[in-house]
Amino acid sequence: MLAFLSPAKSLDYQRPAPAFATTTPRFAEDAARLAAAAARIGAKKLGELMHISDKLATLNADRFTHFADAEERAALYAFNGDVYLGFEARSLDDAAIAFAQDHVRILSGLYGLLRPLDTIRPYRLEMGTRWAPGRHRTLYEHWGTRVSDAIAADLADAGTNIILNLASQEYWGVVAQHPPAGARIITVDFKDNGPKGLRFNSFAAKRARGMMARWMCEHHITTPDALQAFDSDGYAFAADRSEEDRWLFVRER
C-alpha cells in the first residue's frame, strides 16, 4: 500500500534536519527546467498566477532565480504545513522513516512525485497553477502521464495495487487524469461530529492526513483493513458512513 500526500506552502530550512541518507528526486532535471522557466516570467506574473502577495511573489521569484545554488534537504523535513505538523517526522524512529521512504509519496507541482527522503530546494508552485512552459497550459498537462507512470512502477516494486489517497483534490488531479491501471484507490475523509452534525474542518483534516500517514509508518501498516484501526486524536472509522473505496473517519467534538 502506498500513501499519497500533498506538499506544503510553508517550508523549514532553519532547523537542522535529522541525519538520514537522502535520495535524488526522479524528476530532478524536470524540476530544474521548470524552476528556470518560472524565474523568467518574473515576480509580478508569479503573483498573478498563484494569487499571492507581492512580498511572497518576490520571495518565490528569487527562489527560482537562485534555484541551482539553493540548499537541499529531505522533503519530509522541508515541508512544514498542517499535514507535516500531523506527521511529526522528527519524532519518528529510524524504522518508521525507512517504512515511509518505501510506502509514502508526496505529489509536487515542481518535482512531480517525491519520496520522503528525496532532497528538494525551496520553492512554491502549486499543482493547480494555470501555467507551464512550452506548449502546455497547465502543470497537469506538463506532467501528463509521467507521475502516474512513476506511481505504477512504485506499486509494482512494492508488490501492491493499493493506493491510499491522503492528498488534496488539487494535487490528486495529476493522478486522477491518468489513474494507474489496475490500482485500487482508497480516498479518506476526516470530519468532526458535534451538536450541529458532521462538519468538515480544513485545518483539522490536513493534520489528520499527516497523522494517518504517520500512524501507518509507526505500525508498518500494509493493508487497508489494518488501517481502519487508526485512532489518533480521537478519530474512528465510520463504517456506516463509508463506501468501499471512500472512507470516513470521524471524531466527536
C-alpha positions in Angstrom: 0.0 0.0 0.0 1.3 3.4 -1.0 0.0 6.6 0.7 0.0 9.9 -1.1 0.2 13.4 0.5 0.2 16.9 -0.8 3.2 19.2 -0.3 3.1 22.3 1.9 3.4 26.0 1.1 5.4 26.7 4.3 8.9 25.4 4.5 11.5 24.8 7.2 15.1 25.2 6.2 16.1 26.7 9.5 16.1 23.8 12.0 18.8 21.2 11.4 17.4 18.1 9.6 17.9 14.6 11.0 20.9 12.8 9.5 19.3 10.3 7.2 20.8 9.2 3.9 18.9 11.2 1.3 17.8 10.3 -2.3 17.5 12.2 -5.5 14.1 13.0 -7.0 13.4 11.0 -10.1 12.2 14.2 -11.9 15.0 16.5 -10.6 16.0 17.6 -14.1 12.4 18.5 -14.9 12.2 20.5 -11.7 15.3 22.4 -12.6 13.9 23.2 -16.1 10.6 24.3 -14.5 12.4 26.5 -12.0 14.4 28.2 -14.8 11.2 28.8 -16.8 9.4 30.2 -13.7 12.3 32.5 -13.0 12.0 34.0 -16.5 8.4 35.1 -16.0 9.2 37.3 -13.0 7.7 38.1 -9.7 4.6 40.1 -11.0 3.4 37.3 -13.2 4.1 34.7 -10.5 2.0 36.7 -8.1 -0.9 36.9 -10.5 -0.7 33.2 -11.4 -0.6 31.9 -7.8 -2.8 34.7 -6.3 -0.1 35.6 -3.7 1.1 38.9 -2.2 3.9 41.0 -3.8 6.1 40.0 -0.9 5.6 36.3 -1.5 5.8 36.6 -5.2 9.2 38.4 -4.9 10.4 35.7 -2.5 9.5 32.9 -4.8 10.8 34.6 -7.9 14.1 34.9 -6.1 14.0 31.3 -5.1 13.6 30.3 -8.7 16.3 32.6 -9.9 18.8 31.1 -7.4 17.4 27.6 -7.6 20.5 25.8 -8.7 22.6 27.1 -5.8 19.9 26.7 -3.1 20.2 24.4 0.0 18.7 21.0 -0.4 17.0 18.9 2.3 14.8 15.9 2.5 11.2 16.7 1.5 9.8 15.2 4.7 11.7 17.8 6.8 11.5 20.7 4.4 7.7 20.8 4.2 6.2 22.4 7.3 2.4 22.8 6.7 -0.5 21.3 8.6 -0.1 17.9 7.1 3.5 17.7 8.2 2.7 19.0 11.7 0.4 16.0 11.9 3.1 13.7 10.6 5.7 14.9 13.1 8.5 13.2 11.2 11.3 14.4 13.6 9.9 12.2 16.4 9.8 9.0 14.3 12.4 6.3 14.8 14.6 5.0 12.0 12.4 2.0 11.2 9.3 4.3 10.7 11.3 6.6 8.4 12.6 3.7 6.4 9.0 2.5 6.1 7.9 5.9 5.0 10.5 6.0 2.3 9.0 2.8 0.8 5.3 3.5 1.4 4.7 7.2 1.3 4.8 9.5 -1.7 4.4 13.3 -2.0 2.9 14.9 -5.0 4.5 18.2 -6.2 3.9 20.8 -8.8 7.6 21.3 -9.3 9.0 17.8 -8.7 6.1 15.7 -9.8 6.5 12.9 -7.4 8.7 12.7 -4.3 9.8 10.1 -1.8 10.1 11.4 1.8 13.9 11.5 1.7 14.2 12.9 -1.8 16.0 16.3 -1.5 14.3 19.4 -2.6 15.2 23.1 -2.8 12.9 25.9 -1.5 10.0 26.6 -3.9 6.4 27.3 -4.2 4.5 26.1 -7.2 1.0 24.8 -6.7 -0.2 22.0 -8.9 -3.3 23.9 -9.9 -1.3 26.9 -11.3 -2.5 27.7 -14.7 0.9 27.9 -16.3 3.5 25.6 -17.7 6.5 26.2 -20.0 6.4 25.4 -23.7 3.2 24.1 -25.4 1.4 23.2 -22.2 -1.1 25.4 -20.5 -1.1 23.9 -17.0 1.1 21.8 -14.8 -1.4 18.9 -15.2 -0.6 19.0 -18.9 3.1 19.4 -18.3 3.2 16.2 -16.1 0.8 14.3 -18.4 1.2 10.6 -17.6 4.6 10.7 -16.1 3.5 10.9 -12.5 1.0 8.1 -12.9 3.6 6.0 -14.7 6.1 6.5 -11.9 3.4 5.5 -9.4 2.6 2.4 -11.4 6.3 1.5 -11.2 6.4 2.0 -7.5 3.3 -0.1 -7.0 4.9 -2.9 -8.9 8.1 -2.6 -6.9 6.1 -2.7 -3.7 4.1 -5.7 -4.9 0.8 -4.0 -4.3 -2.1 -2.3 -6.2 -3.5 -0.4 -3.2 -3.3 3.4 -3.2 -4.2 5.5 -0.1 -5.2 8.9 -1.2 -4.5 11.5 1.5 -3.8 14.3 -0.9 -5.9 17.3 -1.7 -8.1 17.4 -4.8 -5.8 19.9 -6.4 -2.8 17.6 -6.2 -4.6 14.3 -6.7 -5.8 15.7 -10.0 -2.4 14.9 -11.6 -3.0 11.2 -10.8 -6.8 11.2 -11.4 -6.3 12.4 -15.0 -4.4 9.1 -15.8 -5.1 6.6 -13.0 -2.6 3.8 -12.8 -4.1 0.7 -14.4 -5.4 -1.9 -12.0 -4.9 0.2 -8.9 -7.4 0.3 -6.1 -7.6 3.8 -4.9 -9.0 4.4 -1.4 -9.7 8.1 -0.6 -10.0 9.1 3.1 -12.0 12.0 4.5 -12.0 13.3 8.1 -14.8 15.1 9.8 -15.9 16.3 13.2 -19.2 15.3 14.8 -20.7 18.0 17.0 -24.1 19.4 18.1 -24.7 20.6 14.5 -23.8 17.3 13.0 -20.9 16.3 10.8 -18.6 19.2 9.8 -15.5 19.4 7.7 -12.7 21.4 9.3 -9.9 22.1 6.7 -7.1 22.6 9.3 -8.1 19.5 11.3 -8.4 17.4 8.1 -5.0 18.3 6.9 -3.4 17.5 10.2 -5.4 14.2 10.3 -4.0 13.2 6.9 -0.5 13.6 8.3 -1.4 11.7 11.4 -2.8 8.8 9.4 0.4 8.6 7.3 2.5 8.7 10.5 0.4 6.0 12.1 0.7 3.9 9.1 4.5 4.2 9.3 4.7 3.7 13.0 2.7 0.5 12.8 4.1 -0.7 9.5 0.6 -0.9 8.0 0.4 -2.5 4.6 -3.3 -3.5 4.2 -6.5 -1.4 4.1 -8.2 -3.5 6.7 -5.4 -2.8 9.3 -5.7 0.9 8.5 -9.3 1.0 9.7 -7.9 0.8 13.3 -6.5 4.3 13.0 -7.5 6.2 16.2 -5.1 9.2 16.6 -6.6 12.3 18.1 -9.9 10.7 18.7 -10.7 9.7 15.1 -12.5 6.4 14.4 -13.5 4.7 11.2 -17.2 5.3 10.5 -18.1 2.1 8.7 -21.8 3.1 8.3 -20.8 6.4 6.6 -18.1 4.9 4.4 -18.2 3.4 0.9 -15.9 0.6 -0.3 -13.2 3.0 -1.5 -14.3 6.3 0.1 -13.7 6.1 3.8 -14.7 8.5 6.5 -13.1 8.9 9.9 -15.0 10.9 12.5 -14.1 12.4 15.9 -16.6 13.5 18.4 -16.4 17.2 19.4 
